[in-house]
Amino acid sequence: MNATADTPLEGTLLIEAANRWPVAATVSLAFAFAFVVQSVFKHDPLSKIPIVGAEYGGQESRRKKFVNGGAKNLYLDGYNKFKEQAFRITTTKKSTNIVVAPKFMDELKKLPDDVLSFNEAIEETLQAKYTGVETNIEMLPRMVKTSLTPALVRLNPIISDEVTEATRIELPQSGEWTEVKIMGKLMRIIAMASGRVFVGPELCRNEEYLDAAINYTVDLMKAIRKVSTIPPWIRPFLAPRKPEVRRVHRRIVEAVEFLKPVVKSRREASEDPYYQKPDDMLQWMIDAQEKTGDKDDKKLAKYQLGISFAAIHTTSLTATNTLYTLAAMPEFVPILRDDIQQALAGANGVFTSIAMQNMKKLDSFIKECMRYHAMGFSSFQRKVLKTFTLSNGQVIPAGCIIEVPAIGIYNDNNFFPDADQFDPLRFYKMRQSKTEQKTVSKQAEVVANAQFVSVSQTSLTFGYGRHACPGRFFAVNEIKMILATLLLNYDIRNVAGAKERYPNLISGAIVHPDPDRVLLLKKL
């Protein structure tokens, strides 16, 4: 009786339990998943670093926003919201990008290279995995610091002569207003002038050399921009197939084949005890290799290609950026011309180092152009090799790229009063304000920070810290020589006298002048 009475009850309980099991299992799994997620986020340092652009959706949507013209506002938004901490930004890089407030720059620059790597960050920026760029060349920065920069005192007049001749060759000699695609002409002038120091007088005007140096620079930048538009997860499959990438690799092969016999002939000539070695970087590199027993001609040729890219790219962008600005305000041309003439008058008309240091208004104009029309939105990129902690307690994990929001700094009124205004004499006036300082050291600091060549927490064109561009002294001298030579010999203005400056082109965080724009030049 009891048995028959209990049976339906037990059956009902079993059925009910069976029916409830999926619900119970689902609830249990949900709690377990929530616990795991909480644990992961608790121990994931990135979860504690805020991200900008979240309103645009997931990672791929944020990346597209960054690539397609939104990068500047993303950096500015993050800078204004998170001035006391780091924030994340989705970029074209494979690694997570962490943007660090400028207040942390002093502590960052003290970290060793096995914690923050400059070379590995550059590899990602230049897409070296696909473009084949050599980034870890210890010889070059050391040679630039120890050989090139100290040699500028004796080399400047020689470079100036090359600039004068290159300008005569490349620019119109007519006293009538003539349309000129200035960026292409500047690249040739820069390639000749730089080549005079890099490979000597016998090659610097050689069309095969100029073609190798200039077109490698142009094609490399095109390849970098193309690779950057490809989502990181499919880059290994698509990037090597892109025509822009293949073209860069062909350029490398062509340049190496051109330069190898030049290197070989110099090595053979040096066996003659009466051989007078050329005074240029190619010879310095050969001599450096001789000391180590390394006689790899192909390697030297690739080094030359690398240094040509660095010189031509930086200098042509800066000079074009300056001229596009000046052409929109031609009334300032006489002011700069007078500044240049006064500086040269004190040096008997020779472009000495002192003379170029005294071109203070020209220096100010260039520096303000690179602030107001910055060539990039960030600076001080480093790859994090070891996890470290900022002084505010934020943990920066290994594997990330860190950088500083240069565009935020340049637009900050606390650093640059009326930052939204272009003031051509901003830094000239800063130099003049040194008299307000009470000590000689403070006066020297003001003057140093006002110079275009300087690097500081608010002057980031050439980077910051021990890896700041070692070639900036050469680059600034060359830029000043070229602009000064042009302004002493030409009037310049926009087509039809337009007062609107040509807008720069933007690709992600990279900014560059439009190479197809035309200026009007008239020989004086």
Secondary structure, DSSP 8 states (H G I E B T S, - for coil): -HHHHHHHHHHHHHHHHHHHHHHHHHHHHHHHHHHHHHHHHHH-GGGGS-BS-GGG-SHHHHHHHIIIIIHHHHHHHHHHH-TTS-EEE--SSSS-EEE--GGGHHHHHTS-TTTEEHHHHHHHHTTHHHH------THHHHHIIIIIHHHHHHHHHHHHHHHHHHHHHHS---SS-EEE-HHHHHHHHHHHHHHHHHT-TTTTT-HHHHHHHHHHHHHHHHHHHHHHTS-GGGHHHHGGGSHHHHHHHHHHHHHHHHHHHHHHHHHHHTTSTT----SSHHHHHHHHHHHHT---HHHHHHHHHHHHHHHHHHHHHHHHHHHHHHHT-GGGHHHHHHHHHHHHHTTTT---HHHHHT-HHHHHHHHHHHHHT-SBS-EEEEEE-S-EE-TTS-EE-TT-EEEE-HHHHHT-TTTSTTTTS--TTHHHHHHHGGGG-SSHHHHHHHHHHHSTT--BTTB-TT--GGGS-TTHHHHHHHHHHHHHHHHHHEEEEEGGG--S----EEETTEEE--TT--EEEEE-
